[in-house]
Amino acid sequence: MALTENVQAVHKETRELIVLRRGQLGTVLMEFNAEAYLVDFADAQGCTYAMETISADKLMLFFFRLGH
């Protein structure tokens, strides 16, 4: 999923507030009645830097390949 707007989050290690930017990609870990999703945000090495519950209206499905 990709963010459709900036979202404040807490950095997993430092516990400091960070801003996840519009367009940033994350992996959905859990769905809450299609209203919100637990999303993992990780760096290029796969290390999680934020994990947040994001409302569905702030997420956009992202396609990596052409579908039918």
N, C-alpha and C positions, 0 to 999 in steps of 0.2 A: 504494500500500500504506500501511497505517497501523501504527504500532508498538503492540504489545500490552503492552509494559512499557518503563520507562525504560532508555535505552542511553547509555553514555558514548561520546563521540566527540571528534574533534579538529577545532577550527574551521579551515576551509580557509585563511584569511588570517593569523590571529593565532597559529595552531598551539597555542592554549590548549585545555585540556580543557573540554568543555561537556557538558551532559546533554540528550539528545533525549528529550522527554517522551512518555509513553504517549498514543496518539491522534494524534501528529504524523504528517503525511502526507509521503510521499516518492515519487519516481519510480524504478521499477526500470530499471536500465541493462543489467544482465547477470544471467543465471541460472547457478548452479553446481550441476548435477545435481539441481535442485529441493530442495537441502538448504540453500542460502544464496543471497543475492542482493546484488548491488552496488546500493545505493540512494543516489540524489541527494536531498539536502534543500536546498530553496531558499526564499528569501523571496518576498514578493508581487511583486517586480519581476523574479523569475526568476534572481536571483544566488545561486549555490551557496554555502552556508555550511558544509556538511559532506557528505562522501561516504564511506559506510561499507559494509563487507560485513556483512550482518545474517543470522543464521540464520533459516530458514523458520518455526521455532516462535515467533519474536518478531514475526511480521508477520501482518497480516490484510488480505485483499483488500477493497478499498473500492469501492463502486458509486456512480456519480454519477447514474445514471438506471435506471429500471425495465427489467429484462431479461426475456426469455422463457425 
